[in-house]
């Protein structure tokens, strides 16, 4: 287990020894302050029942996690890292400091029941053969998280998952070995793997196997840990006698890390590490991983892909309509023009729309449609000057573009209309639980943000004679919340009163799982919670930083290829007499040509996980003297390059790099 520079927000730990601590809870946090606060408050409820040591390792969060929460939870040891070193390495720092007989690896986006620690302690004390156990994990809507108990990704299990056999036959012992979906989620049994969001481990055995493997930045390290624990003679168990809520993926959502790439890279790392002797199987798995990654990306951009397909159908249909208006029939051009006119029209429109930011940037604007179609009209009109045989009628081109603009613009308008909640079907119905000041603030914040949420009523914690609160009717009290959810067709429940036991909330959530009702907790940081609730219930729009946008990546790739090709040819002629320099030249610019590197890109760093952004021949960090290039500075400069990218920034870096080389010659 390695060490990194960290700032420890210390507390009095003199009373904590290995003899007095039952459980050390290690939480690795990254930009999830609200969720971490909820998690710590759920732990705080059981401090008087157990001897606990709680360590929070913060992976260089930018949301003020340590500054805000350290004064509120003086019994927690906060370790503030200067860079994001990944899940496994950060957990290892906490494991090194653990004083408990057991160590609980816990995600910050979880909420424990009051009996969770008690049930886990009892099971582990009674089963000395078990090295790691996990409990039952629920999503925010009460549904079961199947990933909380899995099988090892053996070549066959991985093949069945990657190629869809598991999805087709979820109850089959043969095909569903990875997710174990053929097993009863309410029975206790040994499993291969439990989810890294909740891993209750024997501290001595956890240290004996070296903690987490730092080769896994995020994802896969829990599988690897369970695998190595089994190799050392200890089993892993799934114990659903207690259950917790896991708001899955919150840290990933708040980072620049592409979780799809990191997840499948982790699977490949595990396969190479433990099944590397089966080369042909490894090759099949590698193909399957890349295939699933492609499918996952298409699913992520499914709205954009569907919108692209709709635009192409519209513009080609408008071409037929325009041709009919002009010549009286839809296929009036010369026979040699088909299907070329459809292909060229589709390609030009698609390229122009991508160039203005449509389809793959999660924002769909009528303004983009207008600019994209105008650019397409200019290009199509210009092409007819060079290919006279296709200059049938500029009037048709103008009508096609004009009608296409109207059709595509109408689709965007409809999308925005629906997203902003004007359509009745988009309105979500919510109950607010509690008559606290936090409840009042939440109601005001939701109403003030004009979110697509209808508050149908207030639920009091105890029976009350009051009929209204914050301008809304009190429709009942907590004991009857399940019936109220059904009667009022509610899809969201917002808990604002901390007095309700977490076990009761989680049990209610589980009982309402068939209705997919989402529960939110909001009794502190109300303004931030209100923004989060509005974002999750309404429109959560992902804004990509410039260098992760497809148009900039394509432009950068074209420039890299052209410049590398010119330099390779020209450099070979200049350096032909110096073989050693020629080899280095060809290697460096050959990597740029094939897309492994970029002319200007990221500086090598263990903390950079940006899909599609490559290391550069020069970088922003390379302008800094080598003696000053600390890992945290490199990470910050890489982050700045991705988020503030523009072609002019590339030019500035190149010019300054050339100037530095001239000065040092």
C-alpha positions as CSV (number, residue, x, y, z in Angstrom):
1,X,0.0,0.0,0.0
2,X,1.6,3.2,-1.1
3,X,1.7,6.7,0.5
4,X,0.8,10.0,-1.0
5,X,0.9,13.6,0.3
6,X,-2.1,14.3,2.4
7,X,-3.4,16.8,4.9
8,X,-4.9,15.2,8.0
9,X,-7.7,17.1,9.8
10,X,-6.9,15.5,13.2
11,X,-9.1,14.7,16.1
12,X,-8.3,13.2,19.5
13,X,-7.6,9.5,18.7
14,X,-5.8,8.7,21.9
15,X,-8.7,6.6,23.2
16,X,-8.8,4.5,20.0
17,X,-6.7,1.3,20.1
18,X,-7.1,-2.1,18.5
19,X,-8.5,-3.4,21.8
20,X,-11.2,-0.8,22.0
21,X,-12.4,-0.4,18.4
22,X,-14.8,-2.9,16.9
23,X,-15.1,-1.4,13.4
24,X,-13.1,1.1,11.4
25,X,-15.2,2.7,8.6
26,X,-13.2,3.9,5.7
27,X,-15.0,6.3,3.2
28,X,-13.4,7.6,0.1
29,X,-15.1,10.8,-1.1
30,X,-14.9,12.9,-4.2
31,X,-17.2,15.9,-4.8
32,X,-20.2,14.4,-3.0
33,X,-20.5,16.6,0.1
34,X,-24.3,16.3,0.5
35,X,-24.2,12.5,0.1
36,X,-21.3,12.2,2.5
37,X,-23.1,14.3,5.1
38,X,-26.1,12.0,4.9
39,X,-23.9,9.0,5.2
40,X,-22.0,10.3,8.2
41,X,-25.3,11.3,9.9
42,X,-26.6,7.7,9.4
43,X,-23.4,6.5,11.1
44,X,-23.7,9.1,13.9
45,X,-27.1,7.5,14.9
46,X,-25.2,4.3,16.1
47,X,-22.1,5.8,17.7
48,X,-23.4,5.1,21.1
49,X,-24.1,1.4,20.2
50,X,-20.7,0.5,18.8
51,X,-17.0,1.3,19.2
52,X,-16.3,2.9,15.8
53,X,-13.4,4.7,14.1
54,X,-14.5,6.6,11.0
55,X,-11.9,7.8,8.5
56,X,-12.9,9.9,5.4
57,X,-10.2,10.1,2.7
58,X,-11.1,12.9,0.4
59,X,-9.7,12.6,-3.2
60,X,-9.1,16.4,-3.7
61,X,-12.8,17.3,-3.9
62,X,-13.6,20.8,-5.1
63,X,-16.9,21.2,-3.3
64,X,-15.5,22.1,0.1
65,X,-16.1,18.7,1.5
66,X,-13.4,18.8,4.3
67,X,-13.8,22.5,5.2
68,X,-17.6,22.2,5.6
69,X,-17.9,18.8,7.1
70,X,-14.9,18.5,9.4
71,X,-16.3,21.0,12.0
72,X,-19.7,19.2,11.9
73,X,-18.3,15.8,12.6
74,X,-15.4,16.1,15.0
75,X,-15.5,12.3,15.7
76,X,-14.4,11.7,12.0
77,X,-10.8,11.7,10.9
78,X,-10.6,13.6,7.6
79,X,-7.6,13.0,5.3
80,X,-7.5,15.6,2.6
81,X,-5.4,14.4,-0.4
82,X,-3.9,16.9,-2.9
83,X,-4.8,14.9,-5.9
84,X,-7.4,12.3,-7.0
85,X,-5.5,9.0,-6.7
86,X,-8.4,6.7,-7.3
87,X,-10.7,4.5,-5.2
88,X,-8.3,1.7,-4.3
89,X,-5.2,3.7,-3.4
90,X,-7.3,6.2,-1.3
91,X,-8.9,3.3,0.6
92,X,-5.4,1.8,1.3
93,X,-4.5,5.0,3.2
94,X,-7.5,4.5,5.4
95,X,-6.8,0.8,5.9
96,X,-3.3,1.7,7.1
97,X,-4.8,3.8,9.9
98,X,-7.5,1.3,10.8
99,X,-7.6,0.2,14.5
100,X,-10.8,-1.9,14.4
101,X,-11.0,-5.7,14.3
102,X,-13.1,-5.2,11.2
103,X,-12.8,-2.6,8.5
104,X,-15.9,-1.4,6.6
105,X,-15.1,-0.1,3.1
106,X,-18.1,2.2,2.5
107,X,-19.1,4.6,-0.3
108,X,-20.1,8.1,0.6
109,X,-23.3,7.9,-1.4
110,X,-24.9,5.4,1.0
111,X,-27.2,5.5,4.0
112,X,-27.0,2.8,6.7
113,X,-29.8,1.3,8.7
114,X,-29.6,1.5,12.4
115,X,-29.0,-2.3,12.6
116,X,-26.4,-2.6,9.8
117,X,-23.2,-2.5,11.8
118,X,-24.8,-4.8,14.5
119,X,-25.9,-7.4,11.9
120,X,-22.5,-7.5,10.1
121,X,-20.6,-7.8,13.4
122,X,-22.8,-10.7,14.5
123,X,-22.4,-12.5,11.2
124,X,-18.6,-12.1,11.0
125,X,-18.1,-13.1,14.7
126,X,-20.1,-16.3,14.0
127,X,-18.4,-17.2,10.7
128,X,-14.6,-17.1,11.1
129,X,-14.2,-18.6,7.6
130,X,-15.5,-15.4,6.0
131,X,-13.0,-12.6,5.2
132,X,-15.4,-10.2,3.5
133,X,-19.2,-9.9,3.6
134,X,-21.7,-7.5,2.1
135,X,-25.3,-6.6,2.8
136,X,-28.3,-5.9,0.6
137,X,-28.1,-2.7,-1.4
138,X,-31.1,-0.8,-2.7
139,X,-31.3,1.9,-5.3
140,X,-32.9,5.3,-4.5
141,X,-36.2,3.9,-5.9
142,X,-36.1,0.8,-3.7
143,X,-35.1,-1.7,-6.4
144,X,-32.4,-4.3,-5.7
145,X,-28.9,-3.6,-6.9
146,X,-27.9,-6.9,-8.4
147,X,-24.2,-5.9,-8.5
148,X,-24.0,-6.2,-4.7
149,X,-23.4,-9.9,-5.1
150,X,-21.6,-11.2,-8.1
151,X,-19.5,-14.0,-9.5
152,X,-15.9,-13.7,-10.7
153,X,-15.6,-12.5,-14.3
154,X,-14.2,-15.8,-15.5
155,X,-13.7,-16.2,-19.2
156,X,-17.1,-17.9,-19.6
157,X,-19.0,-15.5,-17.2
158,X,-17.4,-12.5,-18.9
159,X,-18.3,-13.9,-22.4
160,X,-21.9,-14.5,-21.3
161,X,-22.2,-10.9,-19.9
162,X,-20.4,-9.1,-22.7
163,X,-22.3,-10.9,-25.5
164,X,-25.7,-10.5,-24.0
165,X,-26.4,-14.1,-22.9
166,X,-26.9,-13.1,-19.3
167,X,-29.4,-10.5,-20.3
168,X,-31.3,-13.0,-22.4
169,X,-31.3,-15.7,-19.7
170,X,-31.1,-13.9,-16.3
171,X,-32.4,-17.0,-14.4
172,X,-29.9,-19.4,-15.9
173,X,-27.1,-20.7,-13.8
174,X,-25.1,-21.3,-16.9
175,X,-25.4,-17.8,-18.4
176,X,-26.0,-15.5,-15.4
177,X,-22.9,-16.4,-13.4
178,X,-21.6,-12.9,-13.2
179,X,-24.7,-11.0,-11.8
180,X,-25.9,-14.2,-10.0
181,X,-29.5,-13.1,-10.9
182,X,-30.7,-16.7,-10.6
183,X,-30.2,-16.6,-6.8
184,X,-32.6,-15.3,-4.2
185,X,-31.6,-11.8,-3.0
186,X,-33.2,-12.4,0.4
187,X,-31.1,-15.5,1.3
188,X,-27.7,-15.6,2.9
189,X,-24.9,-17.5,1.0
190,X,-21.3,-17.5,-0.1
191,X,-20.6,-15.5,-3.3
192,X,-17.5,-14.7,-5.2
193,X,-17.7,-10.9,-5.0
194,X,-19.6,-8.2,-3.1
195,X,-19.8,-4.6,-4.3
196,X,-17.1,-2.1,-3.3
197,X,-19.7,0.3,-2.0
198,X,-20.1,-1.9,1.1
199,X,-17.4,-4.4,2.0
200,X,-17.2,-5.6,5.7
201,X,-13.7,-7.0,6.1
202,X,-11.5,-8.6,8.7
203,X,-8.8,-6.0,9.2
204,X,-5.9,-8.5,9.7
205,X,-6.7,-10.4,6.6
206,X,-7.3,-7.2,4.6
207,X,-3.8,-6.0,5.5
208,X,-2.3,-9.5,4.9
209,X,-3.3,-9.4,1.2
210,X,-2.1,-5.8,0.8
211,X,-5.4,-4.0,0.6
212,X,-6.6,-2.9,-2.8
213,X,-4.5,-3.3,-6.0
214,X,-3.5,0.3,-7.0
215,X,-3.5,-0.8,-10.7
216,X,-7.2,-0.4,-10.6
217,X,-8.1,3.3,-10.6
218,X,-11.8,2.8,-10.2
219,X,-14.0,-0.3,-10.7
220,X,-12.7,-3.9,-10.6
221,X,-10.7,-3.4,-7.4
222,X,-13.5,-5.0,-5.4
223,X,-13.5,-8.1,-7.6
224,X,-9.7,-8.3,-7.4
225,X,-9.8,-7.9,-3.5
226,X,-12.4,-10.7,-3.1
227,X,-10.4,-12.9,-5.5
228,X,-7.2,-12.5,-3.5
229,X,-9.0,-13.0,-0.2
230,X,-10.3,-16.4,-1.6
231,X,-6.7,-17.3,-2.6
232,X,-5.7,-16.7,1.0
233,X,-8.3,-19.1,2.3
234,X,-11.2,-16.8,3.2
235,X,-14.7,-16.8,1.8
236,X,-16.9,-13.9,0.8
237,X,-20.5,-13.9,1.9
238,X,-23.7,-12.0,1.0
239,X,-25.8,-11.2,4.1
240,X,-29.2,-9.6,3.3
241,X,-30.4,-9.5,6.9
242,X,-29.8,-5.7,6.8
243,X,-30.1,-3.3,3.9
244,X,-28.8,0.1,2.9
245,X,-29.5,2.7,0.3
246,X,-26.8,3.2,-2.4
247,X,-27.1,6.3,-4.6
248,X,-25.1,4.6,-7.3
249,X,-22.5,6.5,-9.3
250,X,-22.6,9.9,-7.7
251,X,-18.8,10.4,-7.5
252,X,-18.4,9.4,-11.1
253,X,-21.1,11.7,-12.2
254,X,-19.3,14.7,-10.7
255,X,-15.9,13.9,-12.2
256,X,-14.5,14.3,-15.7
257,X,-13.8,10.5,-15.7
258,X,-15.6,8.5,-18.3
259,X,-16.9,5.6,-16.2
260,X,-17.7,3.5,-19.3
261,X,-14.1,3.4,-20.4
262,X,-12.7,3.0,-16.8
263,X,-15.2,0.2,-16.1
264,X,-14.3,-1.9,-19.2
265,X,-10.6,-1.1,-18.8
266,X,-10.9,-2.5,-15.2
267,X,-12.5,-5.7,-16.5
268,X,-9.6,-6.1,-19.0
269,X,-7.0,-5.5,-16.3
270,X,-8.6,-8.2,-14.1
271,X,-8.7,-10.6,-17.0
272,X,-5.1,-10.0,-17.9
273,X,-4.0,-10.3,-14.3
274,X,-5.8,-13.5,-13.4
275,X,-6.6,-15.2,-16.7
276,X,-3.7,-14.0,-18.8
277,X,-2.5,-17.6,-19.7
278,X,-5.6,-18.2,-21.8
279,X,-4.5,-15.9,-24.7
280,X,-7.2,-16.8,-27.1
281,X,-9.9,-16.4,-24.5
282,X,-8.3,-13.1,-23.5
283,X,-8.5,-12.0,-27.2
284,X,-12.2,-12.9,-27.3
285,X,-12.8,-11.0,-24.1
286,X,-10.9,-8.0,-25.4
287,X,-13.2,-7.9,-28.5
288,X,-16.3,-8.3,-26.3
289,X,-15.2,-5.5,-24.0
290,X,-14.6,-3.1,-26.9
291,X,-18.0,-4.2,-28.4
292,X,-19.8,-3.5,-25.1
293,X,-18.0,-0.2,-24.7
294,X,-19.2,0.8,-28.1
295,X,-22.8,-0.3,-27.3
296,X,-22.6,1.6,-23.9
297,X,-21.4,4.7,-25.6
298,X,-24.2,4.5,-28.2
299,X,-26.7,4.0,-25.3
300,X,-25.3,7.0,-23.6
301,X,-25.8,9.1,-26.8
302,X,-29.0,7.4,-27.8
303,X,-31.0,10.6,-28.0
304,X,-28.3,12.2,-30.2
305,X,-28.1,9.1,-32.4
306,X,-31.9,9.0,-32.8
307,X,-32.0,12.8,-33.5
308,X,-29.3,12.4,-36.1
309,X,-31.3,9.6,-37.8
310,X,-34.5,11.8,-37.6
311,X,-32.7,14.7,-39.2
312,X,-31.4,12.6,-42.1
313,X,-34.9,11.1,-42.7
314,X,-36.3,14.7,-42.7
315,X,-33.8,16.3,-45.0
316,X,-34.1,13.4,-47.6
317,X,-37.8,13.5,-47.4
318,X,-37.7,17.2,-48.0
319,X,-35.5,16.7,-51.0
320,X,-38.2,14.4,-52.5
321,X,-40.9,17.0,-51.6
322,X,-38.9,19.9,-53.1
323,X,-38.2,17.8,-56.3
324,X,-41.9,17.1,-56.6
325,X,-42.8,20.7,-56.2
326,X,-40.2,21.8,-58.8
327,X,-40.5,19.0,-61.4
328,X,-43.8,17.2,-60.6
329,X,-42.4,13.9,-59.4
330,X,-40.0,12.9,-56.5
331,X,-37.3,11.2,-58.6
332,X,-37.0,13.6,-61.4
333,X,-33.1,13.8,-61.6
334,X,-31.0,11.8,-64.0
335,X,-30.7,8.1,-63.1
336,X,-27.0,8.4,-62.3
337,X,-27.8,10.9,-59.5
338,X,-29.3,8.2,-57.3
339,X,-28.3,7.3,-54.6
340,X,-25.4,9.8,-54.7
341,X,-27.6,12.9,-54.0
342,X,-29.0,11.3,-50.9
343,X,-25.6,10.2,-49.6
344,X,-24.0,13.6,-50.2
345,X,-26.9,15.5,-48.8
346,X,-27.0,13.3,-45.6
347,X,-23.2,13.6,-45.2
348,X,-23.1,17.3,-45.6
349,X,-26.0,18.0,-43.2
350,X,-24.6,15.5,-40.6
351,X,-21.1,17.1,-40.7
352,X,-22.5,20.6,-40.5
353,X,-24.8,19.8,-37.6
354,X,-22.0,18.0,-35.6
355,X,-19.7,21.0,-36.3
356,X,-22.1,23.4,-34.6
357,X,-22.5,21.1,-31.6
358,X,-25.6,18.9,-32.2
359,X,-26.2,15.2,-31.3
360,X,-23.3,14.4,-29.0
361,X,-23.1,17.3,-26.6
362,X,-26.4,16.6,-24.8
363,X,-27.8,20.1,-25.8
364,X,-30.2,20.4,-28.6
365,X,-31.0,23.9,-29.8
366,X,-33.1,25.4,-32.6
367,X,-30.2,28.0,-33.1
368,X,-27.8,25.1,-33.9
369,X,-30.3,23.8,-36.5
370,X,-30.4,27.2,-38.3
371,X,-26.6,27.6,-38.3
372,X,-26.0,24.0,-39.3
373,X,-28.5,24.0,-42.2
374,X,-27.2,27.4,-43.5
375,X,-23.7,26.0,-43.6
376,X,-25.0,22.9,-45.4
377,X,-26.7,25.2,-48.0
378,X,-23.5,27.0,-48.6
379,X,-21.5,23.8,-49.1
380,X,-24.1,22.1,-51.3
381,X,-24.4,25.2,-53.5
382,X,-20.6,25.4,-53.8
383,X,-20.3,21.7,-54.8
384,X,-22.5,22.3,-57.9
385,X,-19.8,24.6,-59.3
386,X,-17.3,21.7,-59.4
387,X,-19.7,18.9,-60.4
388,X,-21.9,20.5,-63.1
389,X,-23.6,17.3,-63.8
390,X,-25.4,17.5,-60.4
391,X,-26.4,21.2,-60.7
392,X,-30.0,20.3,-61.4
393,X,-31.7,23.2,-59.5
394,X,-30.5,25.5,-56.8
395,X,-34.1,26.2,-56.0
396,X,-34.5,22.6,-55.0
397,X,-31.4,22.9,-52.7
398,X,-32.9,26.0,-51.2
399,X,-36.3,24.4,-50.6
400,X,-34.8,21.2,-49.2
401,X,-32.7,23.2,-46.7
402,X,-35.5,25.5,-45.8
403,X,-38.1,22.7,-45.3
404,X,-35.4,20.6,-43.5
405,X,-34.7,23.5,-41.2
406,X,-38.3,23.8,-40.2
407,X,-38.7,20.0,-39.6
408,X,-35.5,19.6,-37.6
409,X,-36.2,22.8,-35.7
410,X,-39.7,21.6,-34.8
411,X,-38.2,18.5,-33.2
412,X,-35.9,20.6,-31.1
413,X,-38.7,22.8,-30.0
414,X,-40.8,19.8,-29.0
415,X,-37.8,18.4,-27.0
416,X,-37.3,21.6,-25.2
417,X,-41.1,21.9,-24.6
418,X,-41.1,18.5,-23.0
419,X,-37.9,18.9,-21.0
420,X,-39.1,22.2,-19.5
421,X,-42.1,20.5,-18.1
422,X,-44.8,22.1,-20.2
423,X,-46.2,18.7,-21.1
424,X,-48.5,17.2,-18.5
425,X,-46.8,13.8,-18.8
426,X,-43.4,15.2,-17.7
427,X,-44.7,16.5,-14.3
428,X,-43.5,14.4,-11.4
429,X,-45.6,14.2,-8.3
430,X,-43.9,14.6,-4.9
431,X,-44.7,14.3,-1.2
432,X,-42.6,16.3,1.3
433,X,-42.2,14.5,4.6
434,X,-41.8,16.8,7.6
435,X,-43.0,20.1,8.9
436,X,-39.6,21.5,9.6
437,X,-37.9,24.7,8.5
438,X,-36.0,22.5,6.0
439,X,-39.3,21.4,4.6
440,X,-40.4,25.0,4.1
441,X,-37.1,25.9,2.4
442,X,-37.3,22.8,0.1
443,X,-40.9,23.7,-1.0
444,X,-39.9,27.3,-1.7
445,X,-36.8,26.2,-3.6
446,X,-38.7,23.7,-5.8
447,X,-41.4,26.2,-6.6
448,X,-38.9,29.0,-7.2
449,X,-36.9,27.0,-9.7
450,X,-40.0,26.3,-11.8
451,X,-39.1,22.6,-11.9
452,X,-41.3,20.0,-13.5
453,X,-42.5,18.8,-10.1
454,X,-45.9,19.0,-8.5
455,X,-46.0,18.9,-4.7
456,X,-49.2,17.1,-4.0
457,X,-49.0,17.5,-0.2
458,X,-47.1,17.4,3.1
459,X,-46.7,14.3,5.3
460,X,-46.3,15.1,9.0
461,X,-44.1,12.8,11.1
462,X,-46.8,12.5,13.8
463,X,-50.6,13.0,13.7
464,X,-51.4,16.8,13.8
465,X,-54.4,19.0,13.9
466,X,-52.9,21.4,11.3
467,X,-54.4,21.2,7.8
468,X,-51.8,23.0,5.8
469,X,-48.0,23.7,5.8
470,X,-46.1,26.1,3.5
471,X,-49.3,26.6,1.5
472,X,-49.8,22.9,0.8
473,X,-52.3,20.5,2.4
474,X,-51.1,18.0,5.1
475,X,-52.4,14.8,3.6
476,X,-51.4,12.4,6.4
477,X,-48.6,11.3,8.6
478,X,-45.5,9.0,8.2
479,X,-47.2,5.8,9.4
480,X,-49.5,5.9,6.3
481,X,-46.9,7.1,3.8
482,X,-47.1,3.9,1.7
483,X,-50.8,4.3,1.3
484,X,-50.4,8.0,0.5
485,X,-47.9,7.2,-2.2
486,X,-50.4,4.9,-3.9
487,X,-53.4,7.2,-3.4
488,X,-51.7,10.3,-4.8
489,X,-49.7,8.4,-7.5
490,X,-46.5,9.8,-6.1
491,X,-43.1,9.3,-7.8
492,X,-40.8,11.1,-5.4
493,X,-40.7,11.3,-1.6
494,X,-38.5,14.1,0.0
495,X,-37.6,13.4,3.6
496,X,-36.8,16.6,5.5
497,X,-37.2,15.4,9.2
498,X,-34.1,13.7,10.6
499,X,-36.1,12.1,13.5
500,X,-37.4,9.3,11.3
501,X,-35.2,6.2,11.8
502,X,-33.2,5.3,8.7
503,X,-34.3,1.7,9.0
504,X,-37.9,2.6,8.7
505,X,-37.2,4.8,5.7
506,X,-35.2,2.0,4.0
507,X,-37.9,-0.6,4.8
508,X,-40.6,1.7,3.3
509,X,-38.4,2.3,0.3
510,X,-38.0,-1.5,-0.3
511,X,-41.8,-2.0,0.1
512,X,-42.5,0.6,-2.5
513,X,-39.9,-0.8,-4.9
514,X,-42.5,-2.1,-7.5
515,X,-43.7,1.5,-7.9
516,X,-40.1,2.8,-8.5
517,X,-40.6,5.7,-6.0
518,X,-37.4,7.7,-5.4
519,X,-36.5,8.9,-2.0
520,X,-34.5,12.0,-1.3
521,X,-33.1,13.3,2.0
522,X,-32.9,17.0,2.5
523,X,-32.5,18.4,6.0
524,X,-29.2,20.2,5.7
525,X,-27.5,22.2,2.9
526,X,-31.1,22.7,1.8
527,X,-30.2,25.0,-1.2
528,X,-27.8,22.4,-2.6
529,X,-30.2,19.6,-2.0
530,X,-33.0,21.5,-3.7
531,X,-30.8,22.0,-6.8
532,X,-29.9,18.3,-6.8
533,X,-33.5,17.2,-6.4
534,X,-34.6,19.5,-9.2
535,X,-31.8,18.3,-11.4
536,X,-32.6,14.6,-10.8
537,X,-36.3,14.8,-11.0
538,X,-36.4,17.2,-13.9
539,X,-33.8,17.7,-16.6
540,X,-30.2,16.6,-15.7
541,X,-28.3,18.0,-18.7
542,X,-24.7,17.0,-19.0
543,X,-22.5,19.8,-20.2
544,X,-19.3,18.4,-21.7
545,X,-16.0,20.4,-21.4
546,X,-14.8,21.6,-24.8
547,X,-12.1,18.9,-25.4
548,X,-14.5,16.1,-24.7
549,X,-16.9,17.3,-27.5
550,X,-16.8,15.3,-30.7
551,X,-16.4,18.3,-33.0
552,X,-13.2,19.5,-31.3
553,X,-11.8,16.0,-31.0
554,X,-12.4,15.4,-34.8
555,X,-10.8,18.7,-35.6
556,X,-7.8,18.0,-33.4
557,X,-7.4,14.5,-34.9
558,X,-7.4,15.9,-38.5
559,X,-4.8,18.5,-37.6
560,X,-2.7,16.0,-35.8
561,X,-2.7,13.6,-38.8
562,X,-1.9,16.2,-41.4
563,X,0.9,17.8,-39.4
564,X,2.4,14.4,-38.4
565,X,2.3,13.2,-42.0
566,X,4.1,16.3,-43.2
567,X,6.7,16.1,-40.5
568,X,7.3,12.4,-41.0
569,X,8.0,12.9,-44.7
570,X,10.0,16.1,-44.3
571,X,11.8,14.9,-41.2
572,X,12.9,11.7,-42.9
573,X,14.7,13.7,-45.6
574,X,16.4,15.9,-43.1
575,X,17.4,13.2,-40.6
576,X,18.2,10.4,-43.1
577,X,21.9,10.6,-42.1
578,X,21.3,10.3,-38.4
579,X,19.6,7.0,-37.8
580,X,19.2,7.3,-34.0
581,X,17.4,10.7,-34.3
582,X,15.4,9.4,-37.2
583,X,14.1,6.4,-35.2
584,X,13.0,8.7,-32.3
585,X,11.4,11.1,-34.9
586,X,9.5,8.3,-36.6
587,X,8.3,6.8,-33.3
588,X,7.1,10.1,-31.9
589,X,5.3,11.4,-34.9
590,X,4.2,7.9,-36.0
591,X,2.3,7.7,-32.7
592,X,0.6,11.0,-33.5
593,X,-0.3,9.8,-37.0
594,X,-2.0,6.6,-35.8
595,X,-3.8,8.5,-33.0
596,X,-1.9,7.2,-29.9
597,X,-0.7,10.7,-29.1
598,X,-1.5,14.3,-30.0
599,X,0.7,17.2,-31.0
600,X,-0.7,19.1,-28.0
601,X,-2.4,17.1,-25.3
602,X,-2.2,15.9,-21.7
603,X,1.0,15.5,-19.7
604,X,1.5,11.9,-18.5
605,X,-0.3,11.6,-15.1
606,X,-1.7,8.7,-13.0
607,X,-4.8,11.0,-12.4
608,X,-5.9,11.6,-15.9
609,X,-8.7,9.4,-17.2
610,X,-10.2,11.4,-20.0
611,X,-11.6,9.3,-22.9
612,X,-10.5,10.6,-26.3
613,X,-7.9,13.0,-24.9
614,X,-4.4,11.7,-25.6
615,X,-1.0,12.5,-24.2
616,X,0.7,15.2,-26.2
617,X,4.2,15.7,-27.7
618,X,3.9,19.0,-25.8
619,X,1.5,19.9,-23.0
620,X,0.5,22.7,-20.8
621,X,2.5,21.1,-17.9
622,X,5.6,20.8,-20.1
623,X,5.9,24.6,-20.1
624,X,6.5,24.4,-16.3
625,X,10.1,23.7,-15.2
626,X,10.6,20.0,-14.5
627,X,11.6,20.7,-10.9
628,X,8.1,22.2,-10.2
629,X,6.0,19.5,-11.9
630,X,4.4,17.9,-8.9
631,X,1.6,15.4,-9.5
632,X,-1.2,17.7,-8.2
633,X,0.0,20.6,-10.4
634,X,0.1,18.3,-13.5
635,X,-3.4,17.1,-12.6
636,X,-4.7,20.7,-12.3
637,X,-3.1,21.8,-15.6
638,X,-4.5,18.7,-17.4
639,X,-7.9,19.6,-16.0
640,X,-7.6,23.2,-17.2
641,X,-6.5,22.0,-20.6
642,X,-9.6,19.8,-21.0
643,X,-12.1,22.3,-19.6
644,X,-10.8,25.5,-21.2
645,X,-9.7,24.0,-24.5
646,X,-9.8,26.0,-27.7
647,X,-7.6,25.9,-30.9
648,X,-6.0,29.1,-29.8
649,X,-4.9,27.5,-26.6
650,X,-3.1,24.8,-28.6
651,X,-1.4,27.5,-30.7
652,X,-0.3,29.3,-27.6
653,X,1.2,26.2,-26.0
654,X,3.0,25.3,-29.3
655,X,4.4,28.8,-29.6
656,X,5.6,29.0,-26.0
657,X,7.1,25.5,-26.3
658,X,9.1,26.5,-29.4
659,X,10.2,29.6,-27.7
660,X,11.5,27.6,-24.7
661,X,13.4,25.2,-26.9
662,X,15.1,28.1,-28.8
663,X,16.1,29.8,-25.5
664,X,17.6,26.6,-24.2
665,X,19.6,25.8,-27.3
